[in-house]
Amino acid sequence: MKYVKWTIRIVLIVLVAGVLQYNLPDRDIVRIVNTEVRRVDFGSNSVFWQNSGAGDAVSNVNRDVFFIETIQSNGAPLVFRNEDTGWGWPPYFKFDTADLQTQARNLVSSEDDPQWVAVRHYGWRNQLFSIFPNATSVEVVPGPDTRLIPWFNIVFLSILTILGLTIWRLWRNFRQARIDPVFDEIEETSDEVSGWFGRQIKRILGRPR
């Protein structure tokens, strides 16, 4: 039973960490090399794409999606999708996809004359399943070594930790005050009943024929 409890706890921790890691914002310093629009046919990875943009016709089969193609400081490519989140999840309330695409196109630069930008985004990049992080903003930075402090994540995770510890402490106090005494009483009653049955069985077995 002990191993089952720990397995459940570890699975829950991994799930929560995965959800947070996917949905919380991150920033990458890159150089934009191209922007384009692709017709995307959604398949098994459709859960990692947003719904249709605000005001667009709803289509879960295919639609045009903006993409921002970039190069990292180490030369590795990193491609972002650019989709509205609207009023849905995650709650970025992003409605400016077209404006962001125009801004990104204006910041396209060459390797000889690079213009470094910090792309704020959420999500993962996975080549196997064709998953792309969703860009939410771009900001010009002095260079590829610019230090970016994730203030939002620090504040959010701090509040979430405090809230989680508060709920855990309230649950622990409630369990100790209300639940544990009930189980202790049940256990005592069970011991008394089992003891009574044991005495009866011994008496019956010990009765002379």
N, C-alpha and C positions, 0 to 999 in steps of 0.2 A: 504493500500500500504506500509505503514511504517513497519508493521509486516512481510510482504512478503520479503522486502529488508533485514531485520535482519535475517530472516530464511535462506535466500540464503547465507548471509555472514557466519552464524554459520555453515551451512553445508559445505561450502568451507573451512573454517578454520579446521573443524574436518577431512575432507578428506586430506588436506595438512599435518596436524599433523600425521595422520595415515600413510601416505606414508613415511614421514620422519622417524617416529618411527620404521617402518618395515625395511627400507633400510639402515639407518645409523648404523655404527658398535657399538657393545656393548661388554663388557667383563665380564665373570663370573669366579670366582675362584672355582674350583672343583677338585675332585680326580677322575681320570680315572680308571674305574673298568673293562672295556671290550671294545673290538672293533669287529665289525662283518660286514658281507655283507649280505644284504637281497634282495630277489626278490620282487620288489614293483609293484603292479598293480595299475595304476593310475585311479582315479575316479573323483568325483566332486571337489576334492582338488588339481587337477593337476596344477592349476595356481600357487600354492605355491611350486612347484618343478621346478628345472632347466631343461633345455633341455639336451640331451645326451652330455656326455663329449667330449672334443675336440678330434677329430679323431675317435670317436665311431660312429657306425651306428645309425641313427636317429630313435627313437622309442617313440611314445607318448602313447603306450599301457602298456608296462612293461619293466623293466630293473633292473639290479643289482645296488644297492646303498650302499655306505659305511655308517656305523653308528658308533658313538663314544658314549658309555654309561658312564655316570659320576654320582658322588654323591656330593651334595653340603655340605657345612660345617654344615648345620642344619640337615643333614641326608636325605634330599629330593632328589629323582633322577632327573636327567636332561639329556635328550638324544638329541644329535646333529646328523644331517645328514652331510655328507661330499661330496659335489658335486662341480664340476667345474662350474664357471660362464662364462668362456671363454670371448668372445667379447660382450656378451649380457648384459642384465640388471639384477641386478644392476652392475655398472661398477667396479667390484673388480679385473677383469682380472686374475681370479684364474685358473691356469692350473695344479697345483701341488697336486691334490687330493690324488694320490697314495703315494706321499712323506709324506703328512700330516698324512695319515692313519698309515704309518710306524712309524712316530714320536710319534703319540698318543699311538700306541701299545707298544712302548718302554718305555712309561711313566706310564703304568699300575701299580697300587700300591694297597696295602691292607690297611685295617682299622688300623691294628697294626703298620704299618710302612708307613704312608701316604706320597705321593708326590703331593703337591698342584701345580696346573697349572692354568694359566689364559687363557681361551679359548675365542678368539676373534671371533665374529659371527654377523650375522644379521638375522632378521626374528623373528617369534613368535613360542612359544610352545603351542599347543592346543590339548588336549587329545581327545576332542569330534570329531574334524575334522582330526585328525592324521596329524597335522602340526608340523614340526620340524625346529628349527633354523639351518642355514647352517654355520658350522665352517669354518673359513678362516685361522686361525693360532692358535698355542698353545705355551705358554711360561711358563717356570718354575718360580714360585714365592716362596718367603721364607715361607709363611704361609697363612692360610685362612683369616687373618685380614689385609693382604697387601692392602694398599690404591692405587687405580688405578684412575688416573685423565684422563678423556676423552678429551685429547687435540685436537684431530681431530674434534670431534663434536663441541667443543667450538669455534674453528677457523671457521669451516664451517658454523655454525649457525650465527656467528657474521657477516661473509661476506654476507650470505643470507639475514640477517636483514638489513644491510646497502644497499644492492642492492634493496631490496623490498621498503625501505623508499625512495631511490632515484627515483625509477620508479613511486612510488605513488606521489612524489612531482612534477615530470615532468608532470604526467597526470593531477594533480590538476591545475598546471599553464596553461597547454594547454586547459583544460576545461574552466577555468576562462577567458582566452583570446579569445578562438574561439567558444566554444560550448554555454556557458552561454549567451553571447550576442545574439546569434541566437534565443535561446528559449525566451529570454526577448523580442526580437522584435516580435516573433510569438505571445507571450502573449499580447503584446500591440496591435498588429493588431487584434487579436481575441476580445479584449475588445472594440476596436473601431467599429468592425463589429457588435458585439452583441449590442453595444450601439445604432448604427444606426438602426438595426432591432427593437430594443425596442422602439425607437422614432417613427418609422413607424407604429408599431402595436398600440401604444398609439394614434397616429394621426388618424388611421383608426377606432379604437374603439371609439374615442372621436368625430368622425364626426357625425353631426346631420342627422337624417333620413329625 
